[in-house]
Structures are given as C-alpha cells and as structure tokens.
Amino acid sequence: MTTAISTNTTPAKGLALQTMADAMKFGEMVAASDFAPKDFRGKPASCVLAIQAGAEIGLSPMQALQSIAVVNGRPSIFGDAALAVVKASPVCEYVTEAVEGEGEQMAAICTAKRRGYPTPTVVKFTVADAKKANLWGKTGPWTQYPKRMLQMRARGFALRDAFPDALRGMVTAEEAQDYPTTPATPEP
C-alpha cells in the first residue's frame, strides 16, 4: 500500500456548452434519446438544469445527467457521484468507509479527512438510527440492500459535513428519496 496522496484536479472532459442556445439544443437532443434517464426523457429544460447543477460541482454534461436526480423538486446527487466529486477535490485528503457488525448491531462508518484540518469527520449510521428514522425494513433498497443503504447514509452525512463547499449543499439522492413527500403536521 502506498502512502502517496492522489488528487484528481483535471477538469472533466466533454462538451463545453457556451451559450443558452447550445445548452437548449443539447438538452433537446438528450431528452429525445435513450441516454436520458427516465425522469429527464422528453424534458429538455430538466436536462439543461441537471447539466448546470452538475457543472457547479465539477461534473461534465453526461456525468451530470447520470448523477443528478430531482427528488421532490430539489436536485440531489447519487452517493457514488458525491464520493467522486469529493475525492476529486484538492481539499480531500481521504475518505474511508466500513460496515461493521451483523443484523441489529450493524453500523456503517464513513471517515472523511479534509486537508489542513486536524481531525477527520467521522459519521456512524446504525440500524438503531435507521429504525428511529423509520427506514429499517422499509420496502425497496432498505430491505434489499440494507448494508449499502446504511453506507450511503453515513457517507452522505460525512461528506456534507466535511466538504460542504465541494457538494454545494446537495444531499445524496439516496437520502432525499427517503424524505417524506408530505410536510409533517406539528402536533397541537
């Protein structure tokens, strides 16, 4: 194992859309193609806005289209793309992840170290945390891939805490998909 620090500061390659007309034409082409994620098909304006949201955090147009999701009207980023954006940042020293324990004792831990800061940000997300948030046993990915969902939640919190500038406040799509779709009504 090497102790060398690697940071990718090379800009993403791909189209450089110079004008709004270029962006809209590209958005129309993508929206009419099989390359558009299903939520962007037939929606050129959504394609352009996803490309812009991605550009603001360093993603190329095609990376943005595959990595940005709109959940409840807010842009979010898939967890693997969030990790890539952070690791490409020159302020990222390292990010490590682990899942410990089994069953009810399982916990995901994400450690994110920002260059120049004395201590890393460490976030642990446990089965107990998932139960408290009414996520554990929820139909879908929480039932099918519980370790991965614990990992995504720990990752999202750690990366946003350690690198808010790199992610520009964007939450992970995995987290945003678990938000209630109706506003909570306060008890009297």
MOSULDA-V650578 format. One record per backbone hydrogen bond with DSSP energy under -1.0 kcal/mol. NH is the residue of the N-H (numbers start at 0). CO is the residue of the C=O. E is the energy in kcal/mol with one decimal. If there is no record, write none. Layout:
NH&CO&E + NH&CO&E
This chain:
22&18&-2.3 + 23&19&-2.9 + 24&20&-2.4 + 25&21&-2.4 + 26&22&-2.9 + 27&23&-2.6 + 28&24&-2.0 + 29&25&-2.8 + 30&26&-2.8 + 31&27&-1.3 + 32&29&-2.1 + 39&36&-2.5 + 41&30&-2.3 + 42&39&-2.1 + 46&42&-1.9 + 47&43&-2.3 + 48&44&-2.4 + 49&45&-2.3 + 50&46&-2.3 + 51&47&-2.3 + 52&48&-2.7 + 53&49&-2.4 + 54&50&-2.5 + 55&51&-1.9 + 56&53&-1.4 + 57&54&-1.3 + 58&53&-2.9 + 63&59&-2.8 + 64&60&-2.2 + 65&61&-1.6 + 66&62&-1.5 + 67&63&-2.5 + 68&75&-2.4 + 70&73&-2.6 + 73&70&-1.5 + 75&68&-2.5 + 76&170&-2.2 + 77&66&-2.3 + 81&77&-2.2 + 82&78&-2.0 + 83&79&-1.8 + 84&80&-2.8 + 85&81&-2.3 + 86&82&-2.7 + 87&83&-1.7 + 88&85&-1.3 + 91&88&-1.7 + 92&112&-2.7 + 93&112&-1.4 + 95&110&-2.7 + 97&108&-2.0 + 99&106&-3.1 + 104&101&-2.2 + 105&102&-1.6 + 106&99&-2.4 + 107&124&-2.8 + 108&97&-3.2 + 109&122&-2.7 + 110&95&-2.8 + 111&120&-2.9 + 112&93&-3.0 + 114&90&-3.5 + 116&113&-2.1 + 120&111&-3.2 + 122&109&-2.6 + 124&107&-2.8 + 126&105&-1.7 + 129&125&-2.2 + 130&126&-2.6 + 131&127&-2.4 + 132&128&-1.7 + 133&130&-1.8 + 134&129&-3.3 + 137&134&-2.3 + 142&139&-1.5 + 143&139&-2.6 + 144&140&-3.2 + 148&144&-2.2 + 149&145&-2.3 + 150&146&-2.5 + 151&147&-2.6 + 152&148&-2.0 + 153&149&-2.4 + 154&150&-2.8 + 155&151&-2.7 + 156&152&-2.1 + 157&153&-2.4 + 158&154&-3.0 + 159&155&-2.0 + 160&156&-2.2 + 161&157&-2.6 + 162&158&-2.6 + 166&162&-1.8 + 167&163&-1.2 + 169&166&-2.1 + 172&76&-2.0 + 175&171&-2.7 + 176&172&-2.5 + 177&174&-1.4 + 178&175&-1.3
